Amino acid sequence: MQGDSSRLRRRRYLSYGILFLLVFAALAMVVLPIWLIRPFAPQTPVGIGIAYGFRRWAPVATVLFLVAGLGLAFALWRGSRWWSRTLAVLGLVVLAAAAWRAPKNELMFEGMFAPMAKTATVPAAQARWVDEGDTVLAVELNGDVAAYPVRQVAYHHIVHDMVGGVPVAVTY
């Protein structure tokens, strides 16, 4: 009898450990891409590859994590104390939130780098928001010249404008 109780306790601890790992993995699938591809942070090819890989697989993986978590919680429910049940329910809430949020990460990726809606043009001498040492992207078309500060373009990643009567998309 004593051996059965000890084995049951180890199985319960293992099940809660797996539930914790599922919650951790689901959160990583949603949060890591946001962390790796954020404005004004250095980005590496490996980080971008990881972020886009997670973005691609997160909707399916988080649903699978939720289903596995439901199975574990169901198996653990009988014979558990109130605090164990509370932990299991909290884990399920986090798993459900991750499964709900994962498909929306694609919208976050697109929304984070929304094109600059309106551009303001002024003569260079009046551009107070551009410091003398700032790097700019310059476009010259049909005798018209425009310059876009890299630090502003870097946030939006693309600026739609008209230069010399020609629509342009300036990107960095």
Sequence and secondary structure as in RCSB ss.txt:
>XXXX:A:sequence
MQGDSSRLRRRRYLSYGILFLLVFAALAMVVLPIWLIRPFAPQTPVGIGIAYGFRRWAPVATVLFLVAGLGLAFA
LWRGSRWWSRTLAVLGLVVLAAAAWRAPKNELMFEGMFAPMAKTATVPAAQARWVDEGDTVLAVELNGDVAAYPV
RQVAYHHIVHDMVGGVPVAVTY
>XXXX:A:secstr
 HHHHHHHHHHHHHHHHHHHHHHHHHHHHHHHHHHHS TTS   HHHHHHHHHHHHHHHHHHHHHHHHHHHHHHH
HHTT  HHHHHHHHHHHHHHHHHHHHGGGHHHHHHHHT  BS      GGG TTS TT  EEEEEETTEEEEEEH
HHHHHHSEEEEEETTEEEEEE 
